[in-house]
Amino acid sequence: MALKRKRPTWIPVVTGVIKREDKFLLGKRPESGSMAGVWEFPGGKIEQGESPEEALARELKEELGIEAEIGPLKLSTTHNYGDTGILLLFYQVNYFKGAVKPVHHHEIKWVAKEDLHHEDLPEANKKVLNKILELFE
């Protein structure tokens, strides 16, 4: 009798790459949640009935207080965190209205391209960081 393997749970996640000149916007995850204190590109989970672009626009409004125009999908990748897998979609943010503020994040900062490798990023971001930098050149 073959053992039945449990199928992993997959969570679709959208991420906005927001660039100003040669710097990228990162947010520090709140101390109360998963991956507390880690710096990340802003974004979040896609809710039932949302397109990825709608989800990202909603997440950027909730997390940063901005109205963003979501550009093209630049990269998709997967990553496993134990029994949970994430499908990660990286979108270009063409422009936004409003002042960026840490509504959800503990703090936010603009990081120079050459310094991104020194940041404490989630594993899912670290493994594709070179590709992100190449695509968002």
N, C-alpha and C positions, 0 to 999 in steps of 0.2 A: 504494500500500500504506500503510495507516494505521499509525502508530506505536502500539505497545501500551504503555499507561501502567501503571507499576507501582502496584499498590494499596498504600496506606499501611498500616503496621502500627498496629493500635489496641490500646491497653492500658486495661482497666477499672481505675479507681482509686477507692477509697473514702476519704472524709475525715470525721473527727469534729469537729464544732464543739462545743467544751466551754466553757461560759460559767459564770462565778461572779460574781454580782451584775452589774456592768457591764464585766467584764473577760473577755477571751478567751485561751485557752491556745495558745501557739505554741511550736514546737520548732525549734531551729537544726539544719539538716542537717549531718551529719558532713563533715569536711574531705576525706574519702577518696572520696566518691561523686559522683554527678551533682548539679549545682546546689549545690555545697559552700558552706556558710556562709549559705545563704538561710533565712529564717524561714518556717515553714509551719504550717498546721493539721495535726495528726497524722493519720496514716492510711497507706495503701499499696495495693499491687496485690491484686486478687482472684485467688486461686489456683484451679486447676481443681477443680471439685466443690464449691466454697464458695458460699453465698449472699452477697450484699453485706454483710448484717448480720453473718454469721459472720466474714467477712474483717475487718471493722472491729473487732469484739470481739477477734479474734486479734492484729491489728496494735497495738491500744491496750495489750494485755497485753505484747506484745514490746517496744514502743517506750517505754511509760511505766510498766509494772509495775502496771497497774490492771485491775480487773474492772469493765467498763462495761456499763450497760444502754443498748442502742442504740435510739434513738427513731425518729421518722419521717424519711423521705427529704424534705429540704426544697428541694433544688435539684440539677439535673443540667445539665452543660454539657460542651462539647468544646473542646479546644485542640490546636493542632499545634505540635510542636517539630521542625521539619524534616520528615523522612520518617516520623516517629512521631506518631501522634495519641493523645490520652488522652480517655477518657470519664470525667468526674469527677463522682462522686456525693457530695453533701454531706449528712450525716446529723446530726440533733440527738442529742447524748448526754444522756439524761435525768438520770442520776446514775452515780456510780462508787464503788467501794470500794477502799481502799488509798491510800497516799501517792504522789502523782505524782512520778516521778523520771526523769532523763534516761538511760534504759537504752540507747536507740539514738541519740538526738539528742546533739549536743555540749553543749547547754544548753537549758533551758526557761524560759519566763517568762509571766506574766499581763500582758496588754496592754489598757489602757483602750480602749473603743470608738473614741473620738475620736482615738486615737494610731495605730490600725491602718494608716491611709493613709501614715504615715511609715515603716513597716517595709519591709524588703527582702523582699518576698513573691515567689513564683513568678508569672510572667506569667499563668498559668492562674487564679490566685487574684485577682490585681490587677484583671483585667478584669470580675470579678463581685463585687468587694468591696462595692460599694454595695448590690447585691441581697442579699448575705449579711447585711449589717447590718440591712437592712429585714426580712428573713425571721426573723432571730433577735432581734428587738426584744423 
